[in-house]
Amino acid sequence: MSAVSLLFDSPVDRPVAPAPACFADLHLDEVVDWVIEGREAYDLRSFFHMALQDCEAVRQRHAVFRDLQDHGVHDGTCNFARYMLQVRRQLELAGRLHHERQRQRWFLEAATTYCRAVRWFAQELPRTAPRSDRLQAVCVYLQAYVGSTPFTAVTGEGEALLQQLATLRYKLQIDGTRIRVSRYEGEADYAQAVLRTFEKFAEEQGAAKDYRFEFPSLDEMNHVETAILDRVALLFPGVFGRLAAFCETYAQFLDSTVLRFDREVQFYLAYLDRVRELQAQGLSFCFPEISGSSKEVFGRGIFDIALAPRLLADRQRVVANDFELHDPERVVIVSGPNQGGKTTFARTLGQMHYLAALGCPVPGSAARLLLVDAIFTLFERQERLENLSGKLEEELLRLHEILGQATGRSVLVMNETFGATTLVDALALGRRVITRIVHRDMLCIYVTFLEELTQLPGTASMVSCVDAEDPARRTFRIVKRPADGRAYALAIARKYRLTRHAILERIGK
Amino acid sequence: MKVWLLYRDRDFDAQAALPPQAEEVAQDLQLQPLFGAMAGGDAFLSEVARRVVLGSLEDPAAITYRQQILDDCLHNQAAVRELYALAIEAIEREKKAWGWLLSRYPEGVLSRSIETLRQLSSLLAALRQLALAQRDRFQSEGWRRLLASLTGELRDEYLHEIDGHVQRLAFRDGLLIRAQLGSGNRGQDYVLCEPPAGSGGWAEWLQGVRERYLGNEPSSYAYEVAERDEAGLRALSELRGQGISAVAAALGRSTDHLLGFFTQLRTELAFYLGCLNLHARLMQWHAAICVPLPVVRTPLPTEAALSAEGVYDVALSLQMTAALVGNRVEADGKGLVLITGANRGGKSTLLRALGQAQLMMQAGMFVAAQSLRASVCRGLFTHFKREEDPKLRQGKFDEELGRMSAIVDCLQRGCLLLLNESFASTNEREGSEIAREIVGALLESGVRVLYVTHLYDLAEGFSRSGSGSVLFLRAERLSDGQRTFRVLPGEPSPTSYGEDLYRRIFGADSEAAAAGAARRTA
């Protein structure tokens, strides 16, 4: 039985990694928050900060993702994860509660839940036939583990004990403040007799208020309950003696590789859950083709993965776009009307490259991407607006630093850079910077109103569009075409979707 | 036992959400005086009236069901009011006795249920008596079914049976509960048991002897909760609660069922009582009313029926406490009714009257007209000119279109839309163009439109296109400029009558009169 990892080549514990610098600008911090929401116990964040550096590692993860896209593998794994959650909760109670017979019972339940989970999963996982190397290694490991002596021993004893406890029956005679506890001897059910009489009346009620009272079930029992439990234990001494012995014998029943799998698989499940959520709303995800050198990248139907869930929550449409670069194009220059989705588009391109380097499926119906070594961002900082010359200086300093670090496998996302100076200045600076970027052979996305820059070699022009029929409507479409500087006017009625066409469509639905 | 006086096959749900835009419709059609008259000072009646009138029926058979029940009510007013009083009495008694005790604990529920059952049994008997005495005087399907169920289900034997259980459930000899161990070794599945015959002091004593002198294992262990152990007493009471919770829940539901019946009876009767109140008011000034004839909805608005004789604004009549001159409208097969003509000539009043009549018909009420025959609509919506809100950020036209767009969100084929001076807050050409676009698309989508407008360009455009499915009505103005408040068939005419209004208000001092006088002098 050799240990295995689902995320990395070797099963070693890695130090906690900080978030890459581009995270905030690309809204990737938001994306990670959203992906791991509800799975805090697994401590997954760090995994999302560790981008992969070779294409083979990316392919390994793709294979696991593909396996988990299969319903059988996915549901089986989720089921196992739910079992393990329960184990942890039961163990927590076994450690925390005060009354010893309660703690012992929770420990017994944790152990039996764990054994059932592992036994079930060791059968279920091979049955679902995963194809990835890594999940197949897990299958092999589990087969060996469930056959091992320590595992079969804890399983057998635990189940027997649980069964014996479940069959105990006792009765309580409550008279004033006195409770007498004794073995149950087959007394008839009185509640049923009363219920039968009132049944007819109660059943007729349609939306009746529910009087079934939920007694607050604190984990800790009160002293009357524990007093009763102590007396029940006196009535059945044999079973309770065996329970105490079990807890001592099997104090360390958890296996470290099983625990590692339980945590690491959550990286995949968390991301896939969100992918499915967006797919259910009509958005596409794909496994990108990954290259370590080619800049002939493209993406079809791509969208901002941070923005999409918010739009969908507000019942707004998510607009998908395409992009495509051919040699020698290196710099995408995005221009056009404001509020048209330019920054979102630039951010999307950055996100795609990062997610691809995590080995994750990316937004879009198809994509070919560069496996980047770094993603740099240069976004306008609103809070510094009061000092324009300082801002320009800061931008140039930062650019200098970036160009010092960047390689031919880096991506730079610039948003409204050089907005803080005169047009002539900005154009001159823009030309210089772009020339350097093209020369460095890196990829760059630059959102700007400086349309003239699209004349430079190595650039590709993309433009945010307005609806030709309805200039008031923001389409959020970005298309590859020459910049045309087209303005748009507001048409108020159209804004309210009250054109004939719109009304027919709205009422016709 | 089901009341079912508002629907043939279900309870009226007083909590149900009103249709979208219901508040706007109530405001635009000025329904408040109508609800006020139905209430007769009782806020509950007003609320039920509002909900029933605004929550239209769409099936002519369902409308007829109510019309017949209402007819019975009008012929048996005293009995209906007595029944209503009985329902209120039941609700009041329960509130008075137990309103302060809202315990959800099983022991609280159990004692409340037992007390309520005691309180209500005499009212159940009274209800039965009333039903027995009155049942032959009611003809409608709804009433006959209700009265039969009251006389059939509330038999004396059943009431006695209830009393028996009330006695037994006091548990004077303590409780015997069976249990087992669940998760975490906590006791669970508590079941109330019958104490076995041979139990009690003697058996316990014998067992004690065996244990003490014969070395038998003890067969039971006792635990005494100390008198001052408050937490312990609470725990003990909780344990009792677990034991009786199933019984308490069943009794709680039974009691609620009874109360629910009385509450439902009161709510559904409230609507008919409202109709009786309204009827009494209108009869004070001999206003015309009639039972309308609902017609099943047609797929196309151009096949829909709408013909009314003497239809008038019932809210206005209630405010003026006087009978009003009604209008005749023959709009069968007209998808669009365009009402034009003199300002203050009765256009809006007619539009409101038609809207009110449609809603009252679809509530199963009588309507304010000499006769009415109309297709039911799927939902009635109104878009009326509004006073400009000074706090409004948007411009007037912007606001109007925003409101229209919200209505379009709710529209579907078969709806009826009432427009009053819509799209007039911009210049006429622009307003007409937009109105033409919108109204045309609405008709095409199967929405019927009644439109009061002074957008001549628009009205004239529809007139020129010569569609047979448009009815043009015009507020009448006599040759001397006087208004009759009658609205008659008539093509739109280019001049508005604002000048008339001006003259009437400003009288002889107006410029035109001054000019005329000057001419005469010359």
Boltz contact constraints between the chains, C-beta under 6 A:
constraints:
  - contact:
      token1: [A, 101]
      token2: [B, 185]
      max_distance: 6.0
  - contact:
      token1: [A, 102]
      token2: [B, 184]
      max_distance: 6.0
  - contact:
      token1: [A, 102]
      token2: [B, 185]
      max_distance: 6.0
  - contact:
      token1: [A, 105]
      token2: [B, 184]
      max_distance: 6.0
  - contact:
      token1: [A, 105]
      token2: [B, 185]
      max_distance: 6.0
  - contact:
      token1: [A, 106]
      token2: [B, 184]
      max_distance: 6.0
  - contact:
      token1: [A, 165]
      token2: [B, 181]
      max_distance: 6.0
  - contact:
      token1: [A, 168]
      token2: [B, 181]
      max_distance: 6.0
  - contact:
      token1: [A, 169]
      token2: [B, 180]
      max_distance: 6.0
  - contact:
      token1: [A, 171]
      token2: [B, 178]
      max_distance: 6.0
  - contact:
      token1: [A, 172]
      token2: [B, 177]
      max_distance: 6.0
  - contact:
      token1: [A, 173]
      token2: [B, 176]
      max_distance: 6.0
  - contact:
      token1: [A, 174]
      token2: [B, 174]
      max_distance: 6.0
  - contact:
      token1: [A, 174]
      token2: [B, 175]
      max_distance: 6.0
  - contact:
      token1: [A, 174]
      token2: [B, 240]
      max_distance: 6.0
  - contact:
      token1: [A, 175]
      token2: [B, 174]
      max_distance: 6.0
  - contact:
      token1: [A, 177]
      token2: [B, 224]
      max_distance: 6.0
  - contact:
      token1: [A, 177]
      token2: [B, 225]
      max_distance: 6.0
  - contact:
      token1: [A, 178]
      token2: [B, 222]
      max_distance: 6.0
  - contact:
      token1: [A, 178]
      token2: [B, 224]
      max_distance: 6.0
  - contact:
      token1: [A, 179]
      token2: [B, 223]
      max_distance: 6.0
  - contact:
      token1: [A, 180]
      token2: [B, 220]
      max_distance: 6.0
  - contact:
      token1: [A, 180]
      token2: [B, 222]
      max_distance: 6.0
  - contact:
      token1: [A, 181]
      token2: [B, 221]
      max_distance: 6.0
  - contact:
      token1: [A, 182]
      token2: [B, 219]
      max_distance: 6.0
  - contact:
      token1: [A, 182]
      token2: [B, 220]
      max_distance: 6.0
  - contact:
      token1: [A, 184]
      token2: [B, 178]
      max_distance: 6.0
  - contact:
      token1: [A, 187]
      token2: [B, 193]
      max_distance: 6.0
  - contact:
      token1: [A, 187]
      token2: [B, 196]
      max_distance: 6.0
  - contact:
      token1: [A, 188]
      token2: [B, 194]
      max_distance: 6.0
  - contact:
      token1: [A, 189]
      token2: [B, 191]
      max_distance: 6.0
  - contact:
      token1: [A, 190]
      token2: [B, 192]
      max_distance: 6.0
  - contact:
      token1: [A, 190]
      token2: [B, 193]
      max_distance: 6.0
  - contact:
      token1: [A, 190]
      token2: [B, 194]
      max_distance: 6.0
  - contact:
      token1: [A, 191]
      token2: [B, 192]
      max_distance: 6.0
  - contact:
      token1: [A, 191]
      token2: [B, 246]
      max_distance: 6.0
  - contact:
      token1: [A, 191]
      token2: [B, 247]
      max_distance: 6.0
  - contact:
      token1: [A, 194]
      token2: [B, 247]
      max_distance: 6.0
  - contact:
      token1: [A, 195]
      token2: [B, 250]
      max_distance: 6.0
  - contact:
      token1: [A, 197]
      token2: [B, 165]
      max_distance: 6.0
  - contact:
      token1: [A, 198]
      token2: [B, 250]
      max_distance: 6.0
  - contact:
      token1: [A, 198]
      token2: [B, 254]
      max_distance: 6.0
  - contact:
      token1: [A, 201]
      token2: [B, 254]
      max_distance: 6.0
  - contact:
      token1: [A, 202]
      token2: [B, 250]
      max_distance: 6.0
  - contact:
      token1: [A, 202]
      token2: [B, 253]
      max_distance: 6.0
  - contact:
      token1: [A, 202]
      token2: [B, 254]
      max_distance: 6.0
  - contact:
      token1: [A, 204]
      token2: [B, 257]
      max_distance: 6.0
  - contact:
      token1: [A, 205]
      token2: [B, 253]
      max_distance: 6.0
  - contact:
      token1: [A, 205]
      token2: [B, 257]
      max_distance: 6.0
  - contact:
      token1: [A, 208]
      token2: [B, 253]
      max_distance: 6.0
  - contact:
      token1: [A, 208]
      token2: [B, 256]
      max_distance: 6.0
  - contact:
      token1: [A, 209]
      token2: [B, 256]
      max_distance: 6.0
  - contact:
      token1: [A, 211]
      token2: [B, 109]
      max_distance: 6.0
  - contact:
      token1: [A, 211]
      token2: [B, 249]
      max_distance: 6.0
  - contact:
      token1: [A, 211]
      token2: [B, 252]
      max_distance: 6.0
  - contact:
      token1: [A, 212]
      token2: [B, 249]
      max_distance: 6.0
  - contact:
      token1: [A, 213]
      token2: [B, 106]
      max_distance: 6.0
  - contact:
      token1: [A, 213]
      token2: [B, 245]
      max_distance: 6.0
  - contact:
      token1: [A, 221]
      token2: [B, 186]
      max_distance: 6.0
  - contact:
      token1: [A, 222]
      token2: [B, 235]
      max_distance: 6.0
  - contact:
      token1: [A, 224]
      token2: [B, 232]
      max_distance: 6.0
  - contact:
      token1: [A, 224]
      token2: [B, 235]
      max_distance: 6.0
  - contact:
      token1: [A, 224]
      token2: [B, 236]
      max_distance: 6.0
  - contact:
      token1: [A, 227]
      token2: [B, 223]
      max_distance: 6.0
  - contact:
      token1: [A, 229]
      token2: [B, 185]
      max_distance: 6.0
  - contact:
      token1: [A, 231]
      token2: [B, 221]
      max_distance: 6.0
  - contact:
      token1: [A, 234]
      token2: [B, 221]
      max_distance: 6.0
  - contact:
      token1: [A, 493]
      token2: [B, 434]
      max_distance: 6.0
  - contact:
      token1: [A, 496]
      token2: [B, 401]
      max_distance: 6.0
  - contact:
      token1: [A, 496]
      token2: [B, 405]
      max_distance: 6.0
  - contact:
      token1: [A, 498]
      token2: [B, 405]
      max_distance: 6.0
  - contact:
      token1: [A, 498]
      token2: [B, 438]
      max_distance: 6.0
  - contact:
      token1: [A, 500]
      token2: [B, 437]
      max_distance: 6.0
  - contact:
      token1: [A, 500]
      token2: [B, 441]
      max_distance: 6.0
  - contact:
      token1: [A, 503]
      token2: [B, 408]
      max_distance: 6.0
  - contact:
      token1: [A, 503]
      token2: [B, 441]
      max_distance: 6.0
  - contact:
      token1: [A, 504]
      token2: [B, 441]
      max_distance: 6.0
  - contact:
      token1: [A, 504]
      token2: [B, 445]
      max_distance: 6.0
  - contact:
      token1: [A, 506]
      token2: [B, 408]
      max_distance: 6.0
  - contact:
      token1: [A, 507]
      token2: [B, 411]
      max_distance: 6.0
  - contact:
      token1: [A, 507]
      token2: [B, 445]
      max_distance: 6.0
